[in-house]
Amino acid sequence: MSSVKQIGSSDVLIDTHQLEVLCERLLHQQPQSQPLLKRLLAGSHRAFAPVHDGRCSACNVTIATARIQQAKAGEFINCANCIVFLYYDPL
Ligand SMILES: [Zn+2]
């Protein structure tokens, strides 16, 4: 009953299902990003982070407005500082 393991219980981890959905969306949109995605997923680094308040929610660096517009249009962009795939989360 109580054998459910908590995998990486740090605060803002994306759950597995959401991660799958994001990977699928990314590879559908940017198949050329697969090697980078694999690298990020293989490392301890997180692969995806939502844009939060105009900043990368992984490293808190401000994102250029033009790139935020791209993200708002539904595109994945890479953080210039920590290279995570950023997406705009309307929530
Ligand atoms: Zn970042």
PDB file of the backbone (N, CA, C, O) and the ligand in Angstrom, with CONECT records:
HET     ZN  A 101       1
ATOM      1  N   MET A   1       0.825  -1.209   0.000  1.00  0.00           N
ATOM      2  CA  MET A   1       0.000   0.000   0.000  1.00  0.00           C
ATOM      3  C   MET A   1       0.859   1.258   0.000  1.00  0.00           C
ATOM      4  O   MET A   1       0.656   2.171  -0.801  1.00  0.00           O
ATOM      5  N   SER A   2       1.811   1.284   0.907  1.00  0.00           N
ATOM      6  CA  SER A   2       2.605   2.499   1.018  1.00  0.00           C
ATOM      7  C   SER A   2       3.929   2.397   0.262  1.00  0.00           C
ATOM      8  O   SER A   2       4.922   3.017   0.645  1.00  0.00           O
ATOM      9  N   SER A   3       3.934   1.610  -0.816  1.00  0.00           N
ATOM     10  CA  SER A   3       5.185   1.385  -1.534  1.00  0.00           C
ATOM     11  C   SER A   3       5.412   2.346  -2.702  1.00  0.00           C
ATOM     12  O   SER A   3       6.344   2.166  -3.485  1.00  0.00           O
ATOM     13  N   VAL A   4       4.564   3.358  -2.817  1.00  0.00           N
ATOM     14  CA  VAL A   4       4.742   4.315  -3.903  1.00  0.00           C
ATOM     15  C   VAL A   4       5.963   5.183  -3.624  1.00  0.00           C
ATOM     16  O   VAL A   4       6.044   5.861  -2.600  1.00  0.00           O
ATOM     17  N   LYS A   5       6.898   5.146  -4.547  1.00  0.00           N
ATOM     18  CA  LYS A   5       8.122   5.915  -4.340  1.00  0.00           C
ATOM     19  C   LYS A   5       7.969   7.343  -4.846  1.00  0.00           C
ATOM     20  O   LYS A   5       7.416   7.604  -5.914  1.00  0.00           O
ATOM     21  N   GLN A   6       8.465   8.218  -4.059  1.00  0.00           N
ATOM     22  CA  GLN A   6       8.513   9.606  -4.487  1.00  0.00           C
ATOM     23  C   GLN A   6       9.793   9.817  -5.298  1.00  0.00           C
ATOM     24  O   GLN A   6      10.899   9.734  -4.765  1.00  0.00           O
ATOM     25  N   ILE A   7       9.626  10.090  -6.584  1.00  0.00           N
ATOM     26  CA  ILE A   7      10.818  10.331  -7.395  1.00  0.00           C
ATOM     27  C   ILE A   7      11.067  11.831  -7.465  1.00  0.00           C
ATOM     28  O   ILE A   7      10.263  12.578  -8.024  1.00  0.00           O
ATOM     29  N   GLY A   8      12.153  12.252  -6.912  1.00  0.00           N
ATOM     30  CA  GLY A   8      12.503  13.677  -6.946  1.00  0.00           C
ATOM     31  C   GLY A   8      11.390  14.550  -6.415  1.00  0.00           C
ATOM     32  O   GLY A   8      10.630  15.136  -7.186  1.00  0.00           O
ATOM     33  N   SER A   9      11.291  14.638  -5.118  1.00  0.00           N
ATOM     34  CA  SER A   9      10.154  15.352  -4.549  1.00  0.00           C
ATOM     35  C   SER A   9      10.406  16.848  -4.350  1.00  0.00           C
ATOM     36  O   SER A   9       9.700  17.498  -3.578  1.00  0.00           O
ATOM     37  N   SER A  10      11.399  17.390  -5.036  1.00  0.00           N
ATOM     38  CA  SER A  10      11.635  18.826  -4.896  1.00  0.00           C
ATOM     39  C   SER A  10      10.486  19.624  -5.510  1.00  0.00           C
ATOM     40  O   SER A  10       9.849  19.185  -6.468  1.00  0.00           O
ATOM     41  N   ASP A  11      10.239  20.773  -4.957  1.00  0.00           N
ATOM     42  CA  ASP A  11       9.020  21.557  -5.205  1.00  0.00           C
ATOM     43  C   ASP A  11       8.380  21.629  -6.592  1.00  0.00           C
ATOM     44  O   ASP A  11       7.243  21.188  -6.759  1.00  0.00           O
ATOM     45  N   VAL A  12       9.082  22.174  -7.591  1.00  0.00           N
ATOM     46  CA  VAL A  12       8.402  22.391  -8.868  1.00  0.00           C
ATOM     47  C   VAL A  12       8.705  21.352  -9.947  1.00  0.00           C
ATOM     48  O   VAL A  12       8.867  21.703 -11.116  1.00  0.00           O
ATOM     49  N   LEU A  13       8.782  20.103  -9.572  1.00  0.00           N
ATOM     50  CA  LEU A  13       9.020  19.087 -10.593  1.00  0.00           C
ATOM     51  C   LEU A  13       7.754  18.816 -11.408  1.00  0.00           C
ATOM     52  O   LEU A  13       6.646  18.738 -10.879  1.00  0.00           O
ATOM     53  N   ILE A  14       7.965  18.678 -12.686  1.00  0.00           N
ATOM     54  CA  ILE A  14       6.853  18.379 -13.577  1.00  0.00           C
ATOM     55  C   ILE A  14       6.539  16.887 -13.452  1.00  0.00           C
ATOM     56  O   ILE A  14       7.457  16.067 -13.418  1.00  0.00           O
ATOM     57  N   ASP A  15       5.257  16.526 -13.381  1.00  0.00           N
ATOM     58  CA  ASP A  15       4.958  15.104 -13.247  1.00  0.00           C
ATOM     59  C   ASP A  15       5.195  14.372 -14.568  1.00  0.00           C
ATOM     60  O   ASP A  15       5.262  14.976 -15.638  1.00  0.00           O
ATOM     61  N   THR A  16       5.318  13.055 -14.453  1.00  0.00           N
ATOM     62  CA  THR A  16       5.717  12.237 -15.587  1.00  0.00           C
ATOM     63  C   THR A  16       4.783  12.381 -16.783  1.00  0.00           C
ATOM     64  O   THR A  16       5.230  12.451 -17.928  1.00  0.00           O
ATOM     65  N   HIS A  17       3.500  12.422 -16.510  1.00  0.00           N
ATOM     66  CA  HIS A  17       2.563  12.543 -17.624  1.00  0.00           C
ATOM     67  C   HIS A  17       2.760  13.859 -18.351  1.00  0.00           C
ATOM     68  O   HIS A  17       2.791  13.900 -19.581  1.00  0.00           O
ATOM     69  N   GLN A  18       2.893  14.932 -17.591  1.00  0.00           N
ATOM     70  CA  GLN A  18       3.078  16.243 -18.197  1.00  0.00           C
ATOM     71  C   GLN A  18       4.375  16.267 -19.000  1.00  0.00           C
ATOM     72  O   GLN A  18       4.447  16.873 -20.069  1.00  0.00           O
ATOM     73  N   LEU A  19       5.395  15.602 -18.470  1.00  0.00           N
ATOM     74  CA  LEU A  19       6.676  15.547 -19.157  1.00  0.00           C
ATOM     75  C   LEU A  19       6.530  14.842 -20.508  1.00  0.00           C
ATOM     76  O   LEU A  19       7.079  15.290 -21.514  1.00  0.00           O
ATOM     77  N   GLU A  20       5.789  13.740 -20.517  1.00  0.00           N
ATOM     78  CA  GLU A  20       5.563  13.026 -21.771  1.00  0.00           C
ATOM     79  C   GLU A  20       4.854  13.897 -22.795  1.00  0.00           C
ATOM     80  O   GLU A  20       5.215  13.923 -23.971  1.00  0.00           O
ATOM     81  N   VAL A  21       3.837  14.609 -22.323  1.00  0.00           N
ATOM     82  CA  VAL A  21       3.086  15.480 -23.217  1.00  0.00           C
ATOM     83  C   VAL A  21       3.997  16.565 -23.792  1.00  0.00           C
ATOM     84  O   VAL A  21       3.947  16.859 -24.986  1.00  0.00           O
ATOM     85  N   LEU A  22       4.825  17.151 -22.935  1.00  0.00           N
ATOM     86  CA  LEU A  22       5.730  18.207 -23.380  1.00  0.00           C
ATOM     87  C   LEU A  22       6.750  17.671 -24.381  1.00  0.00           C
ATOM     88  O   LEU A  22       7.033  18.326 -25.384  1.00  0.00           O
ATOM     89  N   CYS A  23       7.301  16.492 -24.121  1.00  0.00           N
ATOM     90  CA  CYS A  23       8.264  15.888 -25.041  1.00  0.00           C
ATOM     91  C   CYS A  23       7.631  15.663 -26.405  1.00  0.00           C
ATOM     92  O   CYS A  23       8.225  15.958 -27.441  1.00  0.00           O
ATOM     93  N   GLU A  24       6.420  15.137 -26.381  1.00  0.00           N
ATOM     94  CA  GLU A  24       5.724  14.873 -27.629  1.00  0.00           C
ATOM     95  C   GLU A  24       5.486  16.150 -28.416  1.00  0.00           C
ATOM     96  O   GLU A  24       5.725  16.212 -29.622  1.00  0.00           O
ATOM     97  N   ARG A  25       5.016  17.152 -27.718  1.00  0.00           N
ATOM     98  CA  ARG A  25       4.744  18.441 -28.370  1.00  0.00           C
ATOM     99  C   ARG A  25       6.020  19.016 -28.960  1.00  0.00           C
ATOM    100  O   ARG A  25       6.033  19.502 -30.091  1.00  0.00           O
ATOM    101  N   LEU A  26       7.093  18.954 -28.181  1.00  0.00           N
ATOM    102  CA  LEU A  26       8.363  19.518 -28.620  1.00  0.00           C
ATOM    103  C   LEU A  26       8.878  18.806 -29.870  1.00  0.00           C
ATOM    104  O   LEU A  26       9.292  19.451 -30.833  1.00  0.00           O
ATOM    105  N   LEU A  27       8.848  17.479 -29.846  1.00  0.00           N
ATOM    106  CA  LEU A  27       9.414  16.727 -30.962  1.00  0.00           C
ATOM    107  C   LEU A  27       8.542  16.820 -32.206  1.00  0.00           C
ATOM    108  O   LEU A  27       9.031  16.701 -33.329  1.00  0.00           O
ATOM    109  N   HIS A  28       7.263  17.032 -31.998  1.00  0.00           N
ATOM    110  CA  HIS A  28       6.373  17.241 -33.127  1.00  0.00           C
ATOM    111  C   HIS A  28       6.694  18.578 -33.786  1.00  0.00           C
ATOM    112  O   HIS A  28       6.696  18.712 -35.010  1.00  0.00           O
ATOM    113  N   GLN A  29       6.960  19.550 -32.941  1.00  0.00           N
ATOM    114  CA  GLN A  29       7.193  20.917 -33.396  1.00  0.00           C
ATOM    115  C   GLN A  29       8.629  21.120 -33.884  1.00  0.00           C
ATOM    116  O   GLN A  29       8.857  21.775 -34.902  1.00  0.00           O
ATOM    117  N   GLN A  30       9.590  20.560 -33.158  1.00  0.00           N
ATOM    118  CA  GLN A  30      11.009  20.766 -33.471  1.00  0.00           C
ATOM    119  C   GLN A  30      11.752  19.437 -33.411  1.00  0.00           C
ATOM    120  O   GLN A  30      12.481  19.176 -32.454  1.00  0.00           O
ATOM    121  N   PRO A  31      11.571  18.589 -34.435  1.00  0.00           N
ATOM    122  CA  PRO A  31      12.235  17.273 -34.403  1.00  0.00           C
ATOM    123  C   PRO A  31      13.753  17.392 -34.244  1.00  0.00           C
ATOM    124  O   PRO A  31      14.409  16.489 -33.723  1.00  0.00           O
ATOM    125  N   GLN A  32      14.286  18.500 -34.694  1.00  0.00           N
ATOM    126  CA  GLN A  32      15.745  18.690 -34.606  1.00  0.00           C
ATOM    127  C   GLN A  32      16.231  18.883 -33.175  1.00  0.00           C
ATOM    128  O   GLN A  32      17.432  18.845 -32.908  1.00  0.00           O
ATOM    129  N   SER A  33      15.284  19.091 -32.251  1.00  0.00           N
ATOM    130  CA  SER A  33      15.670  19.304 -30.850  1.00  0.00           C
ATOM    131  C   SER A  33      15.856  18.008 -30.084  1.00  0.00           C
ATOM    132  O   SER A  33      16.203  18.029 -28.903  1.00  0.00           O
ATOM    133  N   GLN A  34      15.629  16.879 -30.745  1.00  0.00           N
ATOM    134  CA  GLN A  34      15.690  15.609 -30.029  1.00  0.00           C
ATOM    135  C   GLN A  34      17.024  15.341 -29.318  1.00  0.00           C
ATOM    136  O   GLN A  34      17.024  14.925 -28.160  1.00  0.00           O
ATOM    137  N   PRO A  35      18.169  15.574 -29.998  1.00  0.00           N
ATOM    138  CA  PRO A  35      19.443  15.319 -29.302  1.00  0.00           C
ATOM    139  C   PRO A  35      19.598  16.151 -28.030  1.00  0.00           C
ATOM    140  O   PRO A  35      20.070  15.654 -27.008  1.00  0.00           O
ATOM    141  N   LEU A  36      19.203  17.404 -28.103  1.00  0.00           N
ATOM    142  CA  LEU A  36      19.309  18.273 -26.932  1.00  0.00           C
ATOM    143  C   LEU A  36      18.351  17.818 -25.840  1.00  0.00           C
ATOM    144  O   LEU A  36      18.697  17.802 -24.658  1.00  0.00           O
ATOM    145  N   LEU A  37      17.153  17.453 -26.250  1.00  0.00           N
ATOM    146  CA  LEU A  37      16.173  16.978 -25.276  1.00  0.00           C
ATOM    147  C   LEU A  37      16.699  15.744 -24.552  1.00  0.00           C
ATOM    148  O   LEU A  37      16.605  15.644 -23.328  1.00  0.00           O
ATOM    149  N   LYS A  38      17.251  14.811 -25.315  1.00  0.00           N
ATOM    150  CA  LYS A  38      17.794  13.588 -24.711  1.00  0.00           C
ATOM    151  C   LYS A  38      18.890  13.919 -23.717  1.00  0.00           C
ATOM    152  O   LYS A  38      18.984  13.331 -22.640  1.00  0.00           O
ATOM    153  N   ARG A  39      19.719  14.881 -24.113  1.00  0.00           N
ATOM    154  CA  ARG A  39      20.823  15.273 -23.231  1.00  0.00           C
ATOM    155  C   ARG A  39      20.295  15.841 -21.927  1.00  0.00           C
ATOM    156  O   ARG A  39      20.784  15.522 -20.844  1.00  0.00           O
ATOM    157  N   LEU A  40      19.268  16.705 -22.057  1.00  0.00           N
ATOM    158  CA  LEU A  40      18.715  17.322 -20.853  1.00  0.00           C
ATOM    159  C   LEU A  40      18.026  16.276 -19.977  1.00  0.00           C
ATOM    160  O   LEU A  40      18.151  16.303 -18.752  1.00  0.00           O
ATOM    161  N   LEU A  41      17.297  15.354 -20.614  1.00  0.00           N
ATOM    162  CA  LEU A  41      16.586  14.338 -19.840  1.00  0.00           C
ATOM    163  C   LEU A  41      17.556  13.386 -19.153  1.00  0.00           C
ATOM    164  O   LEU A  41      17.274  12.875 -18.069  1.00  0.00           O
ATOM    165  N   ALA A  42      18.704  13.151 -19.793  1.00  0.00           N
ATOM    166  CA  ALA A  42      19.680  12.224 -19.236  1.00  0.00           C
ATOM    167  C   ALA A  42      20.427  12.832 -18.059  1.00  0.00           C
ATOM    168  O   ALA A  42      20.867  12.118 -17.158  1.00  0.00           O
ATOM    169  N   GLY A  43      20.566  14.136 -18.068  1.00  0.00           N
ATOM    170  CA  GLY A  43      21.295  14.787 -16.993  1.00  0.00           C
ATOM    171  C   GLY A  43      20.408  15.019 -15.792  1.00  0.00           C
ATOM    172  O   GLY A  43      19.230  14.663 -15.798  1.00  0.00           O
ATOM    173  N   SER A  44      20.967  15.608 -14.780  1.00  0.00           N
ATOM    174  CA  SER A  44      20.189  15.883 -13.582  1.00  0.00           C
ATOM    175  C   SER A  44      19.374  17.163 -13.770  1.00  0.00           C
ATOM    176  O   SER A  44      18.495  17.498 -12.976  1.00  0.00           O
ATOM    177  N   HIS A  45      19.705  17.857 -14.852  1.00  0.00           N
ATOM    178  CA  HIS A  45      19.036  19.102 -15.172  1.00  0.00           C
ATOM    179  C   HIS A  45      17.597  18.850 -15.608  1.00  0.00           C
ATOM    180  O   HIS A  45      17.314  17.846 -16.261  1.00  0.00           O
ATOM    181  N   ARG A  46      16.715  19.726 -15.262  1.00  0.00           N
ATOM    182  CA  ARG A  46      15.359  19.578 -15.781  1.00  0.00           C
ATOM    183  C   ARG A  46      15.334  19.972 -17.248  1.00  0.00           C
ATOM    184  O   ARG A  46      16.135  20.796 -17.689  1.00  0.00           O
ATOM    185  N   ALA A  47      14.415  19.383 -18.004  1.00  0.00           N
ATOM    186  CA  ALA A  47      14.368  19.614 -19.444  1.00  0.00           C
ATOM    187  C   ALA A  47      13.377  20.705 -19.829  1.00  0.00           C
ATOM    188  O   ALA A  47      13.550  21.383 -20.842  1.00  0.00           O
ATOM    189  N   PHE A  48      12.340  20.868 -19.018  1.00  0.00           N
ATOM    190  CA  PHE A  48      11.310  21.849 -19.345  1.00  0.00           C
ATOM    191  C   PHE A  48      11.035  22.758 -18.159  1.00  0.00           C
ATOM    192  O   PHE A  48      11.123  22.345 -17.003  1.00  0.00           O
ATOM    193  N   ALA A  49      10.705  23.985 -18.466  1.00  0.00           N
ATOM    194  CA  ALA A  49      10.290  24.898 -17.414  1.00  0.00           C
ATOM    195  C   ALA A  49       9.315  25.903 -18.017  1.00  0.00           C
ATOM    196  O   ALA A  49       9.508  26.353 -19.147  1.00  0.00           O
ATOM    197  N   PRO A  50       8.287  26.252 -17.283  1.00  0.00           N
ATOM    198  CA  PRO A  50       7.380  27.266 -17.794  1.00  0.00           C
ATOM    199  C   PRO A  50       7.980  28.665 -17.687  1.00  0.00           C
ATOM    200  O   PRO A  50       8.790  28.944 -16.803  1.00  0.00           O
ATOM    201  N   VAL A  51       7.569  29.532 -18.597  1.00  0.00           N
ATOM    202  CA  VAL A  51       7.935  30.941 -18.478  1.00  0.00           C
ATOM    203  C   VAL A  51       7.121  31.511 -17.330  1.00  0.00           C
ATOM    204  O   VAL A  51       5.897  31.385 -17.297  1.00  0.00           O
ATOM    205  N   HIS A  52       7.801  32.126 -16.407  1.00  0.00           N
ATOM    206  CA  HIS A  52       7.075  32.669 -15.272  1.00  0.00           C
ATOM    207  C   HIS A  52       7.379  34.151 -15.132  1.00  0.00           C
ATOM    208  O   HIS A  52       8.508  34.546 -14.840  1.00  0.00           O
ATOM    209  N   ASP A  53       6.343  34.971 -15.348  1.00  0.00           N
ATOM    210  CA  ASP A  53       6.494  36.398 -15.151  1.00  0.00           C
ATOM    211  C   ASP A  53       7.622  36.970 -16.013  1.00  0.00           C
ATOM    212  O   ASP A  53       8.373  37.840 -15.570  1.00  0.00           O
ATOM    213  N   GLY A  54       7.735  36.467 -17.262  1.00  0.00           N
ATOM    214  CA  GLY A  54       8.763  36.976 -18.157  1.00  0.00           C
ATOM    215  C   GLY A  54      10.152  36.428 -17.867  1.00  0.00           C
ATOM    216  O   GLY A  54      11.144  36.885 -18.436  1.00  0.00           O
ATOM    217  N   ARG A  55      10.211  35.447 -16.979  1.00  0.00           N
ATOM    218  CA  ARG A  55      11.504  34.865 -16.626  1.00  0.00           C
ATOM    219  C   ARG A  55      11.476  33.356 -16.794  1.00  0.00           C
ATOM    220  O   ARG A  55      10.423  32.718 -16.818  1.00  0.00           O
ATOM    221  N   CYS A  56      12.678  32.819 -16.909  1.00  0.00           N
ATOM    222  CA  CYS A  56      12.839  31.374 -16.907  1.00  0.00           C
ATOM    223  C   CYS A  56      12.593  30.890 -15.485  1.00  0.00           C
ATOM    224  O   CYS A  56      13.259  31.341 -14.553  1.00  0.00           O
ATOM    225  N   SER A  57      11.656  29.990 -15.312  1.00  0.00           N
ATOM    226  CA  SER A  57      11.351  29.566 -13.943  1.00  0.00           C
ATOM    227  C   SER A  57      12.391  28.592 -13.398  1.00  0.00           C
ATOM    228  O   SER A  57      12.347  28.233 -12.222  1.00  0.00           O
ATOM    229  N   ALA A  58      13.319  28.164 -14.239  1.00  0.00           N
ATOM    230  CA  ALA A  58      14.384  27.286 -13.747  1.00  0.00           C
ATOM    231  C   ALA A  58      15.559  28.085 -13.187  1.00  0.00           C
ATOM    232  O   ALA A  58      16.111  27.726 -12.147  1.00  0.00           O
ATOM    233  N   CYS A  59      15.946  29.170 -13.873  1.00  0.00           N
ATOM    234  CA  CYS A  59      17.133  29.903 -13.414  1.00  0.00           C
ATOM    235  C   CYS A  59      16.841  31.376 -13.143  1.00  0.00           C
ATOM    236  O   CYS A  59      17.717  32.119 -12.701  1.00  0.00           O
ATOM    237  N   ASN A  60      15.600  31.796 -13.412  1.00  0.00           N
ATOM    238  CA  ASN A  60      15.174  33.146 -13.066  1.00  0.00           C
ATOM    239  C   ASN A  60      15.759  34.271 -13.914  1.00  0.00           C
ATOM    240  O   ASN A  60      15.698  35.442 -13.539  1.00  0.00           O
ATOM    241  N   VAL A  61      16.329  33.899 -15.070  1.00  0.00           N
ATOM    242  CA  VAL A  61      16.869  34.919 -15.964  1.00  0.00           C
ATOM    243  C   VAL A  61      15.725  35.515 -16.795  1.00  0.00           C
ATOM    244  O   VAL A  61      14.816  34.796 -17.209  1.00  0.00           O
ATOM    245  N   THR A  62      15.774  36.811 -17.032  1.00  0.00           N
ATOM    246  CA  THR A  62      14.746  37.470 -17.826  1.00  0.00           C
ATOM    247  C   THR A  62      14.831  37.036 -19.287  1.00  0.00           C
ATOM    248  O   THR A  62      15.920  36.945 -19.853  1.00  0.00           O
ATOM    249  N   ILE A  63      13.689  36.772 -19.881  1.00  0.00           N
ATOM    250  CA  ILE A  63      13.651  36.333 -21.277  1.00  0.00           C
ATOM    251  C   ILE A  63      13.254  37.516 -22.156  1.00  0.00           C
ATOM    252  O   ILE A  63      12.371  38.300 -21.809  1.00  0.00           O
ATOM    253  N   ALA A  64      13.933  37.626 -23.311  1.00  0.00           N
ATOM    254  CA  ALA A  64      13.644  38.725 -24.231  1.00  0.00           C
ATOM    255  C   ALA A  64      12.176  38.685 -24.672  1.00  0.00           C
ATOM    256  O   ALA A  64      11.613  37.615 -24.906  1.00  0.00           O
ATOM    257  N   THR A  65      11.578  39.861 -24.778  1.00  0.00           N
ATOM    258  CA  THR A  65      10.153  39.962 -25.109  1.00  0.00           C
ATOM    259  C   THR A  65       9.793  39.225 -26.390  1.00  0.00           C
ATOM    260  O   THR A  65       8.755  38.567 -26.466  1.00  0.00           O
ATOM    261  N   ALA A  66      10.657  39.339 -27.396  1.00  0.00           N
ATOM    262  CA  ALA A  66      10.377  38.686 -28.678  1.00  0.00           C
ATOM    263  C   ALA A  66      10.256  37.179 -28.502  1.00  0.00           C
ATOM    264  O   ALA A  66       9.438  36.522 -29.146  1.00  0.00           O
ATOM    265  N   ARG A  67      11.090  36.651 -27.616  1.00  0.00           N
ATOM    266  CA  ARG A  67      11.062  35.213 -27.397  1.00  0.00           C
ATOM    267  C   ARG A  67       9.836  34.816 -26.580  1.00  0.00           C
ATOM    268  O   ARG A  67       9.275  33.738 -26.778  1.00  0.00           O
ATOM    269  N   ILE A  68       9.430  35.672 -25.680  1.00  0.00           N
ATOM    270  CA  ILE A  68       8.206  35.390 -24.925  1.00  0.00           C
ATOM    271  C   ILE A  68       7.019  35.345 -25.870  1.00  0.00           C
ATOM    272  O   ILE A  68       6.115  34.525 -25.710  1.00  0.00           O
ATOM    273  N   GLN A  69       7.029  36.242 -26.868  1.00  0.00           N
ATOM    274  CA  GLN A  69       5.954  36.220 -27.861  1.00  0.00           C
ATOM    275  C   GLN A  69       5.921  34.883 -28.588  1.00  0.00           C
ATOM    276  O   GLN A  69       4.853  34.327 -28.842  1.00  0.00           O
ATOM    277  N   GLN A  70       7.100  34.377 -28.917  1.00  0.00           N
ATOM    278  CA  GLN A  70       7.177  33.065 -29.567  1.00  0.00           C
ATOM    279  C   GLN A  70       6.582  31.985 -28.682  1.00  0.00           C
ATOM    280  O   GLN A  70       5.816  31.134 -29.135  1.00  0.00           O
ATOM    281  N   ALA A  71       6.949  32.037 -27.419  1.00  0.00           N
ATOM    282  CA  ALA A  71       6.444  31.044 -26.473  1.00  0.00           C
ATOM    283  C   ALA A  71       4.931  31.158 -26.333  1.00  0.00           C
ATOM    284  O   ALA A  71       4.225  30.153 -26.247  1.00  0.00           O
ATOM    285  N   LYS A  72       4.448  32.384 -26.310  1.00  0.00           N
ATOM    286  CA  LYS A  72       3.003  32.597 -26.195  1.00  0.00           C
ATOM    287  C   LYS A  72       2.270  32.056 -27.407  1.00  0.00           C
ATOM    288  O   LYS A  72       1.113  31.641 -27.327  1.00  0.00           O
ATOM    289  N   ALA A  73       2.981  32.070 -28.546  1.00  0.00           N
ATOM    290  CA  ALA A  73       2.385  31.546 -29.778  1.00  0.00           C
ATOM    291  C   ALA A  73       2.400  30.018 -29.790  1.00  0.00           C
ATOM    292  O   ALA A  73       1.915  29.390 -30.731  1.00  0.00           O
ATOM    293  N   GLY A  74       2.960  29.431 -28.736  1.00  0.00           N
ATOM    294  CA  GLY A  74       2.931  27.977 -28.628  1.00  0.00           C
ATOM    295  C   GLY A  74       4.239  27.294 -28.967  1.00  0.00           C
ATOM    296  O   GLY A  74       4.316  26.066 -29.003  1.00  0.00           O
ATOM    297  N   GLU A  75       5.272  28.093 -29.216  1.00  0.00           N
ATOM    298  CA  GLU A  75       6.569  27.502 -29.554  1.00  0.00           C
ATOM    299  C   GLU A  75       7.391  27.248 -28.304  1.00  0.00           C
ATOM    300  O   GLU A  75       7.237  27.923 -27.286  1.00  0.00           O
ATOM    301  N   PHE A  76       8.266  26.262 -28.404  1.00  0.00           N
ATOM    302  CA  PHE A  76       9.227  26.061 -27.341  1.00  0.00           C
ATOM    303  C   PHE A  76      10.445  26.916 -27.639  1.00  0.00           C
ATOM    304  O   PHE A  76      10.895  26.991 -28.782  1.00  0.00           O
ATOM    305  N   ILE A  77      10.969  27.551 -26.625  1.00  0.00           N
ATOM    306  CA  ILE A  77      12.199  28.328 -26.797  1.00  0.00           C
ATOM    307  C   ILE A  77      13.200  27.820 -25.771  1.00  0.00           C
ATOM    308  O   ILE A  77      12.816  27.237 -24.757  1.00  0.00           O
ATOM    309  N   ASN A  78      14.467  28.037 -26.029  1.00  0.00           N
ATOM    310  CA  ASN A  78      15.468  27.608 -25.050  1.00  0.00           C
ATOM    311  C   ASN A  78      15.937  28.790 -24.237  1.00  0.00           C
ATOM    312  O   ASN A  78      16.168  29.874 -24.771  1.00  0.00           O
ATOM    313  N   CYS A  79      16.076  28.581 -22.961  1.00  0.00           N
ATOM    314  CA  CYS A  79      16.596  29.626 -22.102  1.00  0.00           C
ATOM    315  C   CYS A  79      18.032  29.922 -22.523  1.00  0.00           C
ATOM    316  O   CYS A  79      18.830  29.004 -22.708  1.00  0.00           O
ATOM    317  N   ALA A  80      18.359  31.205 -22.675  1.00  0.00           N
ATOM    318  CA  ALA A  80      19.700  31.590 -23.110  1.00  0.00           C
ATOM    319  C   ALA A  80      20.736  31.277 -22.040  1.00  0.00           C
ATOM    320  O   ALA A  80      21.926  31.159 -22.334  1.00  0.00           O
ATOM    321  N   ASN A  81      20.291  31.145 -20.824  1.00  0.00           N
ATOM    322  CA  ASN A  81      21.229  30.900 -19.725  1.00  0.00           C
ATOM    323  C   ASN A  81      21.372  29.424 -19.365  1.00  0.00           C
ATOM    324  O   ASN A  81      22.487  28.915 -19.258  1.00  0.00           O
ATOM    325  N   CYS A  82      20.245  28.737 -19.180  1.00  0.00           N
ATOM    326  CA  CYS A  82      20.337  27.351 -18.689  1.00  0.00           C
ATOM    327  C   CYS A  82      19.833  26.324 -19.701  1.00  0.00           C
ATOM    328  O   CYS A  82      19.688  25.150 -19.362  1.00  0.00           O
ATOM    329  N   ILE A  83      19.568  26.742 -20.917  1.00  0.00           N
ATOM    330  CA  ILE A  83      19.094  25.929 -22.059  1.00  0.00           C
ATOM    331  C   ILE A  83      17.877  25.034 -21.857  1.00  0.00           C
ATOM    332  O   ILE A  83      17.593  24.211 -22.728  1.00  0.00           O
ATOM    333  N   VAL A  84      17.153  25.153 -20.764  1.00  0.00           N
ATOM    334  CA  VAL A  84      15.928  24.349 -20.668  1.00  0.00           C
ATOM    335  C   VAL A  84      14.968  24.769 -21.768  1.00  0.00           C
ATOM    336  O   VAL A  84      15.046  25.886 -22.279  1.00  0.00           O
ATOM    337  N   PHE A  85      14.077  23.883 -22.125  1.00  0.00           N
ATOM    338  CA  PHE A  85      13.011  24.221 -23.059  1.00  0.00           C
ATOM    339  C   PHE A  85      11.947  24.965 -22.272  1.00  0.00           C
ATOM    340  O   PHE A  85      11.386  24.454 -21.303  1.00  0.00           O
ATOM    341  N   LEU A  86      11.691  26.168 -22.709  1.00  0.00           N
ATOM    342  CA  LEU A  86      10.693  26.986 -22.030  1.00  0.00           C
ATOM    343  C   LEU A  86       9.390  26.979 -22.808  1.00  0.00           C
ATOM    344  O   LEU A  86       9.377  27.023 -24.038  1.00  0.00           O
ATOM    345  N   TYR A  87       8.310  26.922 -22.073  1.00  0.00           N
ATOM    346  CA  TYR A  87       6.996  27.004 -22.698  1.00  0.00           C
ATOM    347  C   TYR A  87       6.153  27.977 -21.907  1.00  0.00           C
ATOM    348  O   TYR A  87       6.369  28.201 -20.716  1.00  0.00           O
ATOM    349  N   TYR A  88       5.200  28.540 -22.591  1.00  0.00           N
ATOM    350  CA  TYR A  88       4.336  29.500 -21.922  1.00  0.00           C
ATOM    351  C   TYR A  88       3.169  28.768 -21.297  1.00  0.00           C
ATOM    352  O   TYR A  88       2.425  28.059 -21.975  1.00  0.00           O
ATOM    353  N   ASP A  89       3.021  28.942 -20.025  1.00  0.00           N
ATOM    354  CA  ASP A  89       1.933  28.296 -19.308  1.00  0.00           C
ATOM    355  C   ASP A  89       0.878  29.341 -18.968  1.00  0.00           C
ATOM    356  O   ASP A  89       1.093  30.173 -18.087  1.00  0.00           O
ATOM    357  N   PRO A  90      -0.260  29.308 -19.658  1.00  0.00           N
ATOM    358  CA  PRO A  90      -1.267  30.343 -19.462  1.00  0.00           C
ATOM    359  C   PRO A  90      -1.860  30.368 -18.063  1.00  0.00           C
ATOM    360  O   PRO A  90      -2.535  31.332 -17.702  1.00  0.00           O
ATOM    361  N   LEU A  91      -1.625  29.335 -17.271  1.00  0.00           N
ATOM    362  CA  LEU A  91      -2.101  29.353 -15.894  1.00  0.00           C
ATOM    363  C   LEU A  91      -1.225  30.293 -15.103  1.00  0.00           C
ATOM    364  O   LEU A  91      -1.438  30.472 -13.904  1.00  0.00           O
TER     365      LEU A  91
HETATM  366 ZN    ZN A 101      16.964  29.396 -17.527  1.00  0.00          ZN2+
END
